[in-house]
Amino acid sequence: MVVLAFAESAPIQLVPDGTILIHIALILLMIFILNRTFFRPINRVIQSREKNKGGRFGEAEEILRQVAEKNARFESVMREARSEGYHKIEAERGAAMAEKQEKVETVKAEVEQKLASEKDEIARQAATARQQIAAEAKVLAEKISSNILK
């Protein structure tokens, strides 16, 4: 209870005064001292450890770099191979389409020729049929006229 009563009576200071400069100076001095006495020696130890194990670490990095390089080369070769394959497929497809078109044209020509010969045959048969009908019509006309005259 006493602490709460004391906290209520103490004014809260929100406006910085001259003590803030002292605090900033103390923080900067503390950073300078810690860098000199603590962080630099630790950084030196860490760097020396990295140098001591650097052979294996560097070797691992080299292996990873080689793997990445080989992977990139592999991807490049695969893209080129796919592209070449697609070009070959398109060339084969074009050749097949040309061959198909040629066959279709040949069959069309044969069908047209056959159609023309069949039309000629039909026309010849029609002419022959007309001649036979005309001859039979004359015979029938003579028979009819002879039957009528009798």
FIPA-247657 format. One line per field, with one value per residue (C-alpha): residue number from 1; residue in one letter; x, y, z negated. Coordinates in pm, whole numbers. Layout:
# residues N
seq [NUM;...]
type [A;...]
c1 [X;...]
c2 [Y;...]
c3 [Z;...]
# end
This chain:
# residues 150
seq [1;2;3;4;5;6;7;8;9;10;11;12;13;14;15;16;17;18;19;20;21;22;23;24;25;26;27;28;29;30;31;32;33;34;35;36;37;38;39;40;41;42;43;44;45;46;47;48;49;50;51;52;53;54;55;56;57;58;59;60;61;62;63;64;65;66;67;68;69;70;71;72;73;74;75;76;77;78;79;80;81;82;83;84;85;86;87;88;89;90;91;92;93;94;95;96;97;98;99;100;101;102;103;104;105;106;107;108;109;110;111;112;113;114;115;116;117;118;119;120;121;122;123;124;125;126;127;128;129;130;131;132;133;134;135;136;137;138;139;140;141;142;143;144;145;146;147;148;149;150]
type [M;V;V;L;A;F;A;E;S;A;P;I;Q;L;V;P;D;G;T;I;L;I;H;I;A;L;I;L;L;M;I;F;I;L;N;R;T;F;F;R;P;I;N;R;V;I;Q;S;R;E;K;N;K;G;G;R;F;G;E;A;E;E;I;L;R;Q;V;A;E;K;N;A;R;F;E;S;V;M;R;E;A;R;S;E;G;Y;H;K;I;E;A;E;R;G;A;A;M;A;E;K;Q;E;K;V;E;T;V;K;A;E;V;E;Q;K;L;A;S;E;K;D;E;I;A;R;Q;A;A;T;A;R;Q;Q;I;A;A;E;A;K;V;L;A;E;K;I;S;S;N;I;L;K]
c1 [0;278;436;109;62;420;370;60;232;538;496;538;790;730;941;1312;1553;1930;1965;1885;2218;2395;2212;2304;2669;2672;2521;2781;3063;2925;2914;3274;3398;3204;3341;3698;3679;3414;3295;3631;3793;3487;3485;3856;3791;3500;3711;4002;3764;3627;3983;4074;3771;3776;3935;3635;3387;3544;3551;3181;3107;3310;3117;2786;2899;2997;2663;2476;2686;2629;2259;2237;2427;2196;1887;2029;2106;1759;1595;1799;1713;1343;1353;1530;1278;988;1143;1184;827;701;911;774;422;467;603;316;63;222;215;-146;-239;-62;-251;-579;-509;-419;-738;-941;-791;-865;-1221;-1278;-1135;-1353;-1654;-1593;-1553;-1870;-2059;-1937;-2045;-2387;-2420;-2323;-2571;-2841;-2772;-2789;-3110;-3260;-3172;-3325;-3634;-3662;-3631;-3883;-4110;-4108;-4188;-4465;-4597;-4613;-4788;-5036;-5101;-5145;-5382;-5579;-5602;-5720]
c2 [0;236;176;250;569;673;591;808;1107;1095;1313;1146;1335;1306;1599;1517;1730;1755;1406;1249;1375;1207;881;896;962;669;437;544;496;152;54;171;-21;-337;-328;-298;-552;-802;-801;-765;-1060;-1275;-1180;-1266;-1608;-1673;-1569;-1790;-2086;-2027;-2013;-2337;-2523;-2323;-2608;-2832;-2548;-2408;-2756;-2798;-2460;-2558;-2885;-2698;-2448;-2734;-2904;-2582;-2531;-2888;-2859;-2537;-2703;-3006;-2783;-2595;-2917;-3052;-2733;-2757;-3126;-3059;-2776;-2995;-3273;-3034;-2911;-3269;-3353;-3046;-3137;-3494;-3364;-3127;-3407;-3634;-3361;-3299;-3673;-3694;-3396;-3555;-3880;-3693;-3506;-3833;-4000;-3693;-3704;-4078;-4027;-3740;-3949;-4244;-4016;-3869;-4216;-4337;-4031;-4103;-4466;-4358;-4109;-4383;-4626;-4356;-4291;-4664;-4691;-4396;-4560;-4889;-4711;-4512;-4832;-5013;-4708;-4728;-5098;-5039;-4744;-4960;-5237;-4992;-4825;-5167;-5275;-4954;-4987;-5343]
c3 [0;-80;262;438;243;324;695;707;557;788;1094;1434;1641;2017;2129;2176;1980;1952;1802;2137;2271;1983;2055;2426;2338;2094;2360;2618;2364;2277;2648;2695;2390;2481;2836;2709;2432;2536;2899;3078;2899;2959;3327;3352;3198;3436;3737;3630;3590;3939;4075;3899;4028;4351;4549;4509;4515;4830;4980;4906;5062;5370;5400;5368;5632;5867;5807;5885;6199;6319;6243;6446;6733;6713;6725;7022;7211;7130;7262;7582;7621;7566;7815;8071;8007;8057;8383;8506;8409;8595;8901;8897;8848;9141;9360;9257;9331;9672;9748;9633;9848;10146;10094;10062;10386;10561;10440;10540;10889;10916;10796;11039;11323;11226;11191;11537;11693;11518;11641;11993;11956;11829;12117;12365;12208;12214;12584;12657;12457;12649;12978;12868;12737;13060;13263;13044;13057;13439;13429;13176;13373;13685;13491;13341;13675;13843;13566;13597;13974;13962]
# end
